[in-house]
Amino acid sequence: MQTTQFKNRRKQFFCEIPHGVAIIPAGSAAENRLYPNSDFIYLTGLEEFDCVALLSTARKKPQYILFWKESDEKQKIWEGARMTIKEVKEASGADRVFPLDKLTQQLAEYFTGAETLYYTLNIDQNLDRLVLQSRDSLLKQKYMPTIAPATIGELGLVMEKLRVHKEKEEIAAIRQAVDITAEAYARAMREAKPGVYEYEIEALVSYVFRRAGCLGSSFPPIVASGANATVLHYKHNNRRMAQGDLLLLDVGAKYHNYCADVTRTWPLSGKFTPPQKAVYQAVLAAQKAVIAQIKPGVEVQAFHHQAIFLLTTSLVELGLLQGKVDELIEQKAYEKFYMHKTGHFLGIDVHDLGGFFLQGNTRRFEPGMVVTVEPGLYIRPGTEGVPPQFAWIGVRIEDDILVTAEGCEVLTDKIPKEVEALEELLACGRV
């Protein structure tokens, strides 16, 4: 995206913080963050740790200030050189750029005159203390005619309002992330077979992502075979895959800071067993029905409730639950087999800003929103009422969905998920 894109975003942001000052840290590399703070990236376009953006409307003209950490000679040797203050000013379009170690003395100046401080805690704990102490000192000032931020506004709500609707450039980046993820799936479906280790598929996926110019993965890849597919956030990826296993692969590329998030489940032998197929088709039918409901004006939470109803109905038909569907839903009996939400918003963060509700009010789908739809069933032995043939079957199917003016678009539709398409592809891949 061009610098003008970020300039326009900051203009929109300034309109949301009248007489306010916002402090937005990039986060600290020392805290082992995978990527810098997404709000910082969204407003600045910079992809560096250990810097802080300050945006203010407390004066006649809105101001965009950066506090930047330059590299010393030792850091240049060990980590490489960062942009100089002069270079970052030219690249960022900031009104002023200060060294990061000047932040303490500058905060009081930029807080003065602001009515509201917009800030998110727990991104950088050292900065938390600095910002709050500086504000408190100004509020307690008795001998100078200063105006300090008397209230703290929720920066997250401001950023959510801006980020929940994706711009055309953002959608293009998500599409590219999806296309690269589709390539990774094509390779994984050819290479995954009995005797291969889960980490070999993880390595293959990571290779495809990096070779295509991605920053890496949107999140640590989940390569879950056999019983591991019933573990929602399985992370070890160290099992040797065996004949008869299902493989649940949950991965997504991160391209130009934007995420894909896709899950597919398939049989390593090339064909589903009857119990595997029954569970898989139940999940697939629920997912397709839910996606068909997504359009502007529909309550966001409705797609989760629809998935619960359809999956509970299937669990009764499979003999995994007994009773009336409505009563089972009221009792949350389905949670033995389906214990997570049906999707989330997608963007710079894999779990992007946005949710089922906004300040207590039900959110409705609007054009430009991007969400995932990912129902699943996870059947573990020892759970009451589980017949032996269903033990250790874990299935999740996840697609990335763009809400359009007319309805929705499945961005990930190039990645096969129909039973027949999967089995045909797997058969071809083994010739």
C-alpha angles and dihedrals in degrees: 000000000000126000089252088063091060091042090056090049091053090050089055090046092052089055089057096053108051112183088358142119125215126201114199118179124200090217130244124285087211090068091065094242112171094219136004119271108293094222089057091050092046094055101034108027088223120133101199135112126225100043135102134215121210119193119185139182093175093107135052093274125038112249133210112197130178129200107204134190112219121202120257120213093267093051091049089058098043103033107012130251123302122210115284120243089258092051095047092049090056093044097045104039090228118163091226136002122204130185110264092243089063092064095096096056094041098051094074091053094051094041091055110100095014117122097195133033115211111202141142118219128222100033091100114006095195089054090047091062093044095050096045094045091050091051093047092050091055093046090054094048107123103170103050128064095238130150112212130183102280093185135042113223125207104255090188092065091051092049093045091056090054100039103041092077110059122223120227091258090053092049090050090053092049090050090053091048088051093049091052090047089052089055090051090052092050090054094043093051090054095046104037111093140131111301095029117114121237091237090060089063090045089053092048092051092048090049092053091049096049094041088056092055098260124151084235133265124347087227136351106296118251111217103175121173129180113339090000089072088072091062107088099209099024108172112168097083090186105116124113107236118238140204111278094027127133113220117215109196118187112179142136137187122233109218123180087345094306125115139225120196118190135162128192130173122201141161115260090212090060096248133067118239113234093260092045091049093049093053093042094052091049090056093043093050091051092048095049092047091050093049090051089060096055114107139120113298097025115121110254093223090056094077091058093049090048091052092050091051095048095044092047089051090052092047089057091048090050091051093243092117129031125206142043114328096229092050092047090052091049089051090046089231089152090069089082086071105017115037107156139069120273096240150331141217117278133209136097086351119047086228093039129190112289137072147180091285137033114207091332096313122113111254119225128206116263132184113276096034117126120204139166124235111204119159118170146171123220116190118191125182115249092044109124113264098013112142113218094247091064097048117127095006110143121178131174127165118190132181134176114239130198116203109224133188091262101036128297143312125221101225092189098051092119090072108084120240107153113106094236094046092049095048092046092049092047091050091052091047091058097051 
